[in-house]
Amino acid sequence: MKEQYVILTGGKNNAGDHLIKDRAKSLFKWLKPERKIIDFNGWERLSDAQLEEINQSKALLFVGGPALQNKMVPNVYALREKLDEIKVPMATMGIGWYSKKGEWADTYKYKLDIKTLELLTRINNSGIKSSVRDYHTLNVLKSKGFENFIMTGCPALYSKEHIGSTLNKPKKFKRIGYSLGVSPKTSESMFRQMKDVLLLMQEKFPAAEIKTVFHHSPSPKYLESHGANLNLYKFHNRFLNWLQQNNFDHIDISGGATEMHNYYSDIDFHIGYRVHAHILMSSQSKPSILLSEDGRGKALSQVLGGITLDAYEAINESLFMKGLNKFGVRIIDNIAPNHHLVDDLSHTLDYESKTGIKFYQPRVEINRHFEVMKNFIANLP
């Protein structure tokens, strides 16, 4: 048996996925330095050589992302046809659900297929604790009888140099990042909303440097990545063209964690739709406002507190609508946006500029939840 863990991760083109595995590896280096980490792509079928590597390890860990989904096997983790070929204990680390509406009631009717339940049963019975990234995900699992899970938060929440720190909020924001979401790939109204938010930011912070941040690349290289979505690519290019026509700055940080770290380490404030932009800024004790476009953001707000504004009011998840979206047909908008979002954001910015109280909450919660993550890692084999 080797003194190592094998981790299955999901880093493709999305910068946030790379951040998760980068931070997870940093946590192991810090808190479990005696264990070597072997990283495999979760979406690829395990080869015989990889299976042998796993079975010589202390444990197999499924790390981060919205991995708890119907058809988690094989869509998120391809694994092997026969699960019992994996002989070592298995555990999750900071995985989350992927709900569009994201209401607490949805945790009780969340669909998981037979193969996914088989994997979760094996994980639940492995004899070690598993972790999830939010309380909504925890309740999904508990409602289905899986009791051996705890809520540690996402691995990306934890930066060694910032644990125990307090919020770093300048008197004036000089550099602001605006992260684009993904919902406009199926919703024209969300496309308009994202333009309106940027226009408000320009109005509120006329002296600041504001850049729109692409976590997925708008360049053709995105289409080469596994699972690339053509509608998302088209949205990004439409938005990029609008930015260029209006002389707005932008930056592409896709494809890895380094550019993401470099950019968000160099700004004062973030507003936007990307959950891991919000997580990274909060982990660095910097102010951030998340505009939630699905259940991931809603669930995160229950972990961190702080400022999360709902960008939508309702989402049409009918089979008919899913079929239209699959073929890129836009005759009906599948999302009813929050038509008050721009006003909500404007009022929030005015009020928090005077008090800043909510900006302080995520740092406090990260410090508190870190103790749970630390205990989780300490108790791994």
C-alpha positions in Angstrom: 0.0 0.0 0.0 1.4 3.4 -1.1 1.3 6.5 1.2 -1.0 8.3 -1.3 -4.5 9.2 -2.3 -5.9 9.2 -5.8 -8.2 12.1 -6.5 -10.7 12.4 -9.3 -11.2 16.0 -10.4 -13.1 17.9 -13.2 -10.7 20.5 -14.5 -11.5 21.2 -18.2 -11.8 24.7 -19.5 -13.6 26.3 -16.6 -11.2 28.2 -14.4 -13.3 27.4 -11.3 -12.9 23.7 -11.7 -9.1 24.1 -11.8 -9.2 26.3 -8.7 -11.0 23.5 -6.8 -8.4 20.9 -7.4 -5.5 23.4 -6.9 -6.9 24.3 -3.5 -7.6 20.7 -2.6 -4.0 19.7 -3.3 -2.8 22.7 -1.3 -4.9 21.5 1.7 -3.3 18.1 1.5 0.2 19.5 1.3 -0.5 21.7 4.3 -2.6 19.3 6.5 -1.6 15.8 5.3 2.0 16.3 3.9 2.8 12.6 4.4 0.3 11.7 1.6 1.3 11.9 -2.1 -1.6 13.1 -4.4 -2.3 11.4 -7.7 -4.8 13.3 -9.9 -6.9 11.6 -12.6 -9.6 13.2 -14.8 -12.9 12.1 -13.3 -14.8 12.0 -16.6 -12.4 9.5 -18.2 -12.9 5.8 -17.9 -10.3 4.4 -15.6 -7.6 2.3 -17.3 -6.2 -0.9 -15.9 -3.0 1.0 -14.9 -5.1 3.7 -13.2 -7.1 1.1 -11.4 -4.0 -0.6 -10.1 -2.7 2.8 -8.9 -6.0 3.3 -7.0 -5.9 -0.1 -5.4 -2.4 0.6 -4.1 -3.5 3.8 -2.5 -5.0 4.6 1.0 -8.2 6.0 -0.5 -10.0 7.2 -3.7 -11.4 10.7 -3.3 -14.0 12.4 -5.5 -13.1 16.1 -5.2 -15.3 19.1 -5.6 -17.7 20.5 -8.2 -21.4 20.0 -8.7 -20.8 16.3 -8.9 -23.9 15.1 -7.1 -26.1 14.7 -10.1 -28.5 12.2 -11.7 -26.2 9.9 -13.7 -23.2 11.0 -11.6 -22.0 7.7 -12.9 -20.8 7.8 -15.7 -21.4 11.5 -16.7 -19.3 13.0 -13.9 -17.2 9.9 -12.9 -16.8 7.3 -15.6 -15.0 4.8 -13.2 -15.3 1.1 -14.3 -18.2 -1.0 -15.4 -17.8 -3.1 -12.2 -17.5 -0.8 -9.2 -16.2 -3.7 -7.0 -13.0 -3.6 -9.0 -12.1 -0.6 -6.8 -10.9 -2.2 -3.5 -9.9 0.8 -1.4 -12.1 3.1 0.7 -13.8 5.9 -1.2 -14.9 9.3 0.0 -16.2 12.6 -1.4 -14.5 15.9 -0.7 -16.6 19.1 -1.1 -18.9 17.9 -3.8 -22.2 19.7 -4.4 -25.6 19.3 -6.0 -26.6 20.9 -9.3 -30.2 22.2 -8.9 -31.5 24.9 -11.2 -34.2 26.3 -8.9 -32.2 25.6 -5.7 -34.9 25.8 -3.1 -34.6 23.8 0.1 -37.7 21.8 -0.8 -35.9 20.6 -3.9 -33.4 18.7 -1.8 -36.2 16.2 -1.0 -37.1 15.5 -4.6 -33.6 15.5 -6.1 -33.2 12.6 -8.6 -30.3 10.2 -8.4 -30.2 7.1 -10.6 -29.4 3.5 -9.7 -25.7 3.6 -10.6 -25.3 6.9 -8.7 -27.0 5.4 -5.6 -24.8 2.3 -5.9 -21.7 4.5 -5.8 -23.0 6.6 -2.9 -23.9 3.5 -0.9 -20.3 2.2 -1.4 -18.9 5.6 -0.3 -21.3 5.8 2.7 -20.2 2.4 3.8 -16.4 2.9 3.3 -15.8 3.5 7.0 -14.6 7.1 6.6 -16.4 10.3 6.6 -17.2 12.0 3.3 -17.7 15.8 2.8 -20.0 18.1 0.8 -19.8 21.7 0.0 -23.1 23.0 1.3 -26.1 22.2 3.5 -28.5 21.7 0.6 -26.3 18.9 -0.7 -26.0 17.4 2.8 -29.8 17.3 3.1 -30.1 15.6 -0.3 -27.9 12.8 1.0 -29.5 12.6 4.4 -33.0 12.5 3.0 -31.9 9.4 1.0 -30.5 7.7 4.1 -26.8 8.5 3.7 -25.6 9.5 7.1 -21.8 9.3 6.8 -21.4 12.8 5.2 -20.4 16.1 6.8 -20.4 19.7 5.5 -16.9 21.1 5.1 -17.5 23.6 2.4 -15.7 23.7 -1.0 -11.9 23.1 -0.8 -11.5 26.4 -2.7 -12.7 28.3 0.3 -9.5 27.7 2.2 -6.3 29.7 1.6 -3.5 28.9 4.2 -2.3 32.5 4.3 -5.8 33.9 5.0 -7.2 31.5 7.6 -7.9 33.6 10.7 -7.7 36.9 8.9 -10.3 39.6 8.7 -11.9 41.4 5.7 -9.6 43.7 3.6 -11.9 46.4 2.3 -10.4 49.6 0.9 -12.0 52.9 1.2 -12.4 53.1 -2.6 -12.6 50.3 -5.1 -9.9 50.9 -7.8 -10.0 47.5 -9.6 -13.3 45.5 -9.9 -13.9 42.2 -11.6 -17.3 41.3 -13.2 -17.7 37.6 -13.8 -20.1 36.4 -16.5 -22.5 33.6 -15.8 -23.6 30.8 -18.1 -27.4 31.1 -18.1 -27.6 33.2 -21.3 -26.7 30.0 -23.3 -30.4 29.3 -23.0 -31.9 32.6 -22.0 -32.0 35.9 -23.9 -33.4 37.8 -21.0 -30.3 36.8 -18.9 -28.1 38.1 -21.7 -29.8 41.5 -21.4 -29.6 41.4 -17.6 -25.8 40.8 -17.7 -25.3 43.8 -19.9 -27.5 45.9 -17.6 -25.4 44.9 -14.5 -22.2 46.0 -16.2 -23.7 49.3 -17.2 -24.7 49.9 -13.6 -21.2 49.1 -12.4 -19.8 51.6 -14.8 -22.2 54.1 -13.4 -21.5 53.4 -9.8 -17.7 53.2 -10.1 -16.8 55.6 -12.9 -13.2 56.0 -11.7 -12.5 52.3 -11.3 -10.9 49.8 -13.6 -13.7 47.3 -14.4 -13.0 44.1 -16.4 -15.5 41.5 -17.5 -14.0 38.1 -16.6 -14.5 35.0 -18.8 -14.1 31.8 -16.8 -14.8 29.8 -19.9 -12.8 30.9 -22.9 -14.6 32.9 -25.7 -11.9 31.7 -28.1 -12.3 28.5 -30.3 -10.0 26.6 -27.9 -13.0 26.2 -25.6 -14.7 24.0 -28.2 -11.8 21.6 -28.0 -12.4 21.0 -24.3 -14.4 17.9 -23.1 -18.1 18.6 -22.8 -18.0 22.0 -24.5 -21.4 23.6 -25.0 -21.9 25.3 -28.4 -24.6 27.7 -27.1 -22.3 28.8 -24.3 -19.6 29.5 -26.8 -22.0 31.6 -29.0 -23.1 33.6 -25.9 -19.6 34.4 -24.9 -18.8 35.6 -28.4 -21.9 37.8 -28.6 -21.0 39.3 -25.3 -17.4 39.8 -26.3 -18.5 41.6 -29.4 -20.8 43.9 -27.3 -17.9 44.6 -24.9 -15.6 45.5 -27.8 -18.2 47.7 -29.5 -18.6 49.7 -26.3 -14.9 49.8 -25.3 -15.3 47.7 -22.2 -12.2 45.8 -20.9 -12.3 42.0 -20.5 -9.9 39.2 -19.5 -9.9 35.4 -20.3 -8.7 33.4 -17.3 -9.9 30.0 -18.5 -8.0 26.7 -18.7 -6.2 26.7 -15.3 -6.0 28.0 -11.8 -2.9 30.3 -12.2 -4.6 33.0 -14.2 -7.6 33.0 -11.9 -5.4 33.3 -8.9 -3.4 36.1 -10.5 -6.4 38.1 -11.6 -8.5 37.9 -8.4 -5.5 38.5 -6.2 -4.9 41.8 -7.9 -8.4 43.3 -7.6 -10.3 45.0 -4.8 -13.9 43.9 -5.4 -15.9 41.3 -7.3 -19.5 41.4 -8.6 -20.8 38.6 -10.8 -22.4 35.3 -11.5 -19.5 32.8 -11.0 -19.7 30.9 -7.8 -15.9 30.3 -7.6 -15.1 33.9 -8.3 -17.1 34.7 -5.1 -15.5 31.8 -3.3 -11.9 32.9 -4.3 -12.5 36.5 -3.3 -14.1 35.5 0.0 -11.2 33.1 0.7 -8.8 36.0 0.2 -10.8 38.2 2.7 -12.0 40.5 -0.1 -15.5 41.8 -0.6 -17.7 40.1 -3.2 -21.3 40.1 -4.4 -22.7 36.9 -6.0 -25.5 37.2 -8.5 -27.0 33.7 -8.2 -28.2 32.1 -11.5 -29.0 28.6 -10.1 -29.1 26.5 -6.9 -25.3 26.4 -6.4 -25.3 30.1 -5.5 -28.4 29.8 -3.3 -26.8 26.9 -1.4 -23.5 28.7 -1.0 -25.3 31.7 0.5 -26.4 29.4 3.4 -22.8 28.5 4.0 -21.1 31.9 3.8 -23.8 34.5 4.5 -22.5 37.7 2.9 -24.3 39.2 -0.1 -26.0 36.9 -2.7 -28.7 38.4 -4.9 -31.1 36.2 -6.9 -30.7 36.9 -10.6 -33.8 34.8 -11.5 -37.3 34.2 -10.3 -38.2 31.0 -12.0 -36.7 28.4 -14.3 -38.6 26.2 -16.8 -37.2 22.7 -16.5 -39.8 20.8 -18.6 -38.7 18.1 -21.0 -40.0 20.2 -23.9 -37.8 23.1 -22.8 -34.8 20.9 -22.3 -35.3 19.6 -25.8 -35.4 23.1 -27.3 -32.3 24.1 -25.4 -30.4 21.0 -26.5 -30.9 22.0 -30.2 -30.4 25.7 -29.5 -34.0 26.8 -30.3 -34.9 30.1 -28.6 -38.6 30.5 -29.3 -39.3 30.5 -25.5 -37.1 31.9 -22.8 -36.6 29.2 -20.1 -35.6 31.7 -17.3 -37.8 34.4 -15.7 -35.1 36.9 -14.6 -35.3 39.0 -11.5 -36.4 42.3 -13.1 -35.5 44.1 -9.9 -31.9 42.8 -9.8 -30.3 46.0 -11.0 -32.2 48.0 -8.5 -31.4 45.4 -5.8 -27.7 45.7 -6.6 -27.8 49.5 -6.7 -29.4 49.7 -3.3 -27.0 47.1 -1.9 -24.0 48.9 -3.1 -25.2 52.2 -1.7 -26.0 50.7 1.7 -22.9 48.5 2.0 -20.6 51.4 1.1 -21.7 53.0 4.3 -21.8 49.9 6.6 -20.0 47.0 5.0 -21.4 44.6 7.6 -22.5 41.9 5.2 -19.1 41.9 3.5 -17.5 40.7 6.8 -19.7 37.6 7.1 -18.0 35.2 4.7 -14.6 35.5 6.4 -16.1 34.6 9.7 -17.9 31.6 8.3 -14.8 30.4 6.4 -12.7 30.5 9.6 -15.4 28.5 11.4 -16.0 25.9 8.7 -12.2 25.4 8.3 -12.2 23.5 11.6 -14.6 20.9 10.0 -12.5 20.6 6.9 -9.3 20.2 9.0 -10.9 17.4 11.0 -12.2 15.7 7.8 -8.7 15.6 6.3 -7.1 14.5 9.6 -9.4 11.5 9.8 -8.7 10.2 6.3 -6.7 7.0 6.2 
